[in-house]
Amino acid sequence: MSDVEPHLLIVDDDERIRGLLQKYLIRNGFLVSAARDAAHARRLLSGLEFDLIVMDVMMPGEDGISLTRALRQDIRTPILLLTARGETEDRIKGLEAGADDYLAKPFEPKELLLRINAILRRMPEVMVADTAPKVLTLGPFRYDIDRGELWQGDAPVRLTATESQLMRIFAARPNEPITRTKLVEELGRDRGQAQERAVDVQITRLRRKIEGDPKQPRYLQTVRGAGYMLAPD
């Protein structure tokens, strides 16, 4: 994080909630823009860059999960979903669409603030070991550790903020199994089985981008009883 105020985008069709969140987050040191629906959010995103998007799932027209999935085609900006749905399956759908975290309504504003700060801290918190190679080769892919970039030939591969964070974690310790609990901790999330399941979802999504056969992974392996391991060439 730099000294510049992080710029957040709040997307919620409820004007009262939108206004309350905007005022609360501004008081806590953020620059905040607000959108009333998906179309409004798209217009703002076409002209501005944001550090994080806080988005309600249940909106008229295009909902938050659909918008998240669409945005992930073009941007890596972290997305935190707000949802009144408490079912695990609904939360998993949000993560599979590309969200980095979720928060169920009703919630305490302080918890929202803590989750936002945790997401914004993730990238600089993971330090790459000095002894690690600068580039890892994964078959047709190469991962530039210093830049945190994944390439396939001359084409960059888009990663979400969480996928990028996972690559940094694994690249710092190639060929070393990392437990799900440790991954949850390094991603800055609360401990628990639900968060470990969320990590599994993120691993599945990342495998789809770097593996020839995601069901039989060669590079991002499952080590029975020990967690996950990145095994570069």
C-alpha positions as CSV (number, residue, x, y, z in Angstrom):
1,M,0.0,0.0,0.0
2,S,1.2,3.5,-0.8
3,D,0.5,6.7,1.1
4,V,-2.2,7.6,-1.4
5,E,-5.7,7.0,-0.1
6,P,-7.1,3.7,-1.5
7,H,-10.0,4.3,-3.9
8,L,-13.0,2.1,-3.3
9,L,-16.1,1.5,-5.5
10,I,-19.3,0.7,-3.6
11,V,-22.0,-1.0,-5.8
12,D,-25.4,-1.3,-4.2
13,D,-28.9,-0.5,-5.4
14,D,-30.0,0.6,-1.8
15,E,-29.4,4.3,-1.7
16,R,-29.4,4.4,2.2
17,I,-26.9,1.6,2.5
18,R,-24.8,3.0,-0.3
19,G,-24.7,6.4,1.5
20,L,-23.9,5.0,4.9
21,L,-21.1,2.8,3.6
22,Q,-19.6,5.7,1.7
23,K,-19.6,8.0,4.7
24,Y,-18.2,5.4,7.0
25,L,-15.4,4.4,4.7
26,I,-14.5,8.0,4.0
27,R,-14.2,8.6,7.7
28,N,-11.8,5.7,7.9
29,G,-9.4,7.1,5.3
30,F,-10.6,5.9,1.9
31,L,-11.6,7.7,-1.2
32,V,-15.0,6.3,-2.2
33,S,-17.1,6.3,-5.3
34,A,-20.6,4.8,-5.4
35,A,-22.7,3.1,-8.2
36,R,-26.4,2.4,-8.0
37,D,-26.3,-0.7,-10.2
38,A,-24.1,-2.8,-12.6
39,A,-24.5,-0.5,-15.5
40,H,-23.5,2.5,-13.4
41,A,-20.5,0.6,-12.1
42,R,-19.4,-0.3,-15.6
43,R,-19.4,3.4,-16.6
44,L,-17.3,4.3,-13.6
45,L,-14.9,1.5,-14.2
46,S,-14.5,2.5,-17.8
47,G,-12.9,5.8,-16.8
48,L,-11.4,5.2,-13.3
49,E,-9.1,2.7,-11.6
50,F,-10.1,1.4,-8.2
51,D,-8.1,-0.5,-5.5
52,L,-11.1,-2.5,-4.4
53,I,-14.8,-3.0,-5.3
54,V,-17.4,-3.7,-2.6
55,M,-20.5,-5.0,-4.4
56,D,-23.9,-6.2,-3.3
57,V,-25.0,-9.5,-4.9
58,M,-28.8,-8.9,-5.0
59,M,-29.3,-6.1,-7.5
60,P,-32.0,-5.5,-10.1
61,G,-31.0,-6.3,-13.6
62,E,-27.4,-7.7,-13.7
63,D,-26.6,-9.1,-10.2
64,G,-23.3,-8.9,-8.4
65,I,-22.2,-12.4,-9.3
66,S,-22.8,-11.9,-13.0
67,L,-21.0,-8.6,-12.9
68,T,-18.1,-10.1,-11.0
69,R,-17.7,-12.8,-13.6
70,A,-17.8,-10.3,-16.4
71,L,-15.3,-8.0,-14.8
72,R,-12.8,-10.8,-14.3
73,Q,-12.4,-11.0,-18.1
74,D,-10.7,-7.6,-18.0
75,I,-9.5,-6.5,-14.5
76,R,-7.8,-7.9,-11.5
77,T,-9.2,-5.4,-9.0
78,P,-10.2,-7.2,-5.7
79,I,-13.9,-7.7,-5.3
80,L,-15.7,-8.1,-1.9
81,L,-19.3,-9.3,-2.3
82,L,-22.0,-8.4,0.2
83,T,-24.8,-10.9,0.3
84,A,-27.9,-11.6,2.4
85,R,-27.6,-15.3,1.4
86,G,-26.2,-17.5,4.1
87,E,-25.9,-20.7,2.2
88,T,-22.4,-22.0,1.6
89,E,-23.3,-22.9,-2.0
90,D,-24.2,-19.3,-2.8
91,R,-20.9,-18.0,-1.3
92,I,-19.0,-20.6,-3.3
93,K,-20.7,-19.3,-6.5
94,G,-19.4,-15.8,-5.7
95,L,-15.8,-17.1,-5.2
96,E,-16.0,-19.2,-8.4
97,A,-17.2,-16.1,-10.3
98,G,-13.9,-14.3,-9.2
99,A,-14.7,-12.6,-5.9
100,D,-11.8,-12.4,-3.4
101,D,-14.0,-12.5,-0.3
102,Y,-17.6,-12.2,0.8
103,L,-19.5,-10.8,3.8
104,A,-23.0,-11.9,4.7
105,K,-25.6,-9.3,5.7
106,P,-26.3,-8.0,8.2
107,F,-22.7,-7.2,9.2
108,E,-21.0,-4.8,11.5
109,P,-19.3,-1.9,9.7
110,K,-16.1,-2.6,11.7
111,E,-16.0,-6.1,10.2
112,L,-16.3,-4.7,6.7
113,L,-13.5,-2.3,7.4
114,L,-11.3,-5.2,8.7
115,R,-12.0,-7.3,5.6
116,I,-11.2,-4.4,3.3
117,N,-7.9,-3.7,5.0
118,A,-7.0,-7.4,5.0
119,I,-7.6,-7.6,1.2
120,L,-5.6,-4.5,0.6
121,R,-2.7,-5.8,2.7
122,R,-2.4,-9.1,0.9
123,M,-0.1,-8.2,-2.0
124,P,2.7,-6.5,-0.1
125,E,2.6,-8.9,2.8
126,V,4.0,-11.9,0.9
127,M,7.7,-11.4,0.3
128,V,9.6,-13.5,-2.3
129,A,12.6,-15.2,-0.8
130,D,16.0,-13.7,-2.0
131,T,17.2,-17.2,-2.9
132,A,14.2,-18.0,-5.2
133,P,14.6,-17.8,-9.0
134,K,13.3,-14.7,-10.7
135,V,11.2,-16.7,-13.2
136,L,9.5,-20.0,-12.8
137,T,8.7,-22.2,-15.8
138,L,5.4,-24.2,-15.8
139,G,5.3,-25.9,-19.2
140,P,4.2,-23.3,-21.7
141,F,3.8,-20.7,-18.9
142,R,6.3,-18.6,-17.1
143,Y,5.8,-16.7,-13.9
144,D,7.8,-13.6,-13.3
145,I,8.2,-13.5,-9.5
146,D,9.4,-9.8,-9.2
147,R,6.5,-8.5,-11.3
148,G,4.0,-11.1,-10.1
149,E,3.0,-11.7,-13.7
150,L,2.0,-15.0,-15.5
151,W,2.7,-15.3,-19.2
152,Q,1.9,-17.8,-21.9
153,G,4.4,-17.1,-24.6
154,D,4.1,-13.4,-25.3
155,A,0.6,-13.2,-24.0
156,P,-0.1,-12.2,-20.3
157,V,-2.5,-14.4,-18.4
158,R,-5.0,-12.5,-16.3
159,L,-5.1,-13.4,-12.7
160,T,-7.5,-12.2,-10.0
161,A,-6.0,-10.5,-6.9
162,T,-6.4,-13.7,-4.9
163,E,-4.9,-15.9,-7.7
164,S,-2.0,-13.5,-8.0
165,Q,-1.5,-13.7,-4.2
166,L,-1.5,-17.5,-4.3
167,M,1.1,-17.5,-7.0
168,R,3.3,-15.3,-5.0
169,I,2.9,-17.5,-1.9
170,F,3.7,-20.7,-3.9
171,A,6.5,-19.1,-5.9
172,A,8.3,-18.1,-2.7
173,R,8.4,-21.7,-1.7
174,P,8.6,-23.9,-4.9
175,N,8.4,-27.7,-4.3
176,E,7.4,-27.1,-0.7
177,P,3.9,-28.2,0.4
178,I,1.8,-25.5,2.0
179,T,-1.2,-26.4,4.2
180,R,-4.6,-25.0,3.6
181,T,-4.5,-23.5,7.0
182,K,-1.3,-21.7,6.2
183,L,-2.7,-20.5,2.9
184,V,-5.7,-19.1,4.7
185,E,-3.4,-17.3,7.1
186,E,-1.2,-15.8,4.4
187,L,-4.2,-14.6,2.5
188,G,-5.2,-12.6,5.5
189,R,-8.5,-14.4,6.2
190,D,-10.1,-15.7,9.3
191,R,-9.4,-19.3,10.1
192,G,-12.0,-22.0,9.7
193,Q,-13.3,-24.8,7.4
194,A,-15.3,-22.4,5.3
195,Q,-12.2,-20.4,4.5
196,E,-10.2,-23.5,3.7
197,R,-13.0,-24.6,1.4
198,A,-12.7,-21.1,-0.2
199,V,-9.0,-21.7,-0.8
200,D,-9.9,-25.0,-2.5
201,V,-12.1,-23.1,-4.9
202,Q,-9.3,-20.6,-5.7
203,I,-6.9,-23.4,-6.3
204,T,-9.3,-25.0,-8.7
205,R,-9.7,-21.7,-10.6
206,L,-5.9,-21.2,-10.7
207,R,-5.4,-24.7,-12.1
208,R,-7.7,-24.0,-14.9
209,K,-5.3,-21.3,-16.0
210,I,-2.0,-23.1,-15.7
211,E,-2.7,-26.8,-16.2
212,G,-3.2,-28.7,-19.4
213,D,-5.5,-31.0,-17.5
214,P,-6.8,-29.3,-14.3
215,K,-8.2,-32.7,-13.1
216,Q,-4.7,-34.2,-13.2
217,P,-2.5,-31.2,-12.2
218,R,1.2,-31.3,-13.1
219,Y,2.4,-28.0,-11.6
220,L,-0.1,-27.1,-8.8
221,Q,-0.2,-30.4,-7.0
222,T,-2.2,-31.7,-4.1
223,V,0.1,-33.4,-1.5
224,R,-2.0,-35.8,0.5
225,G,-2.0,-34.8,4.2
226,A,0.3,-31.8,3.5
227,G,-1.6,-29.3,1.4
228,Y,-0.8,-27.9,-2.0
229,M,2.6,-27.5,-3.8
230,L,3.9,-25.6,-6.8
231,A,6.2,-27.9,-8.8
232,P,7.8,-25.8,-11.6
233,D,10.0,-27.4,-14.4
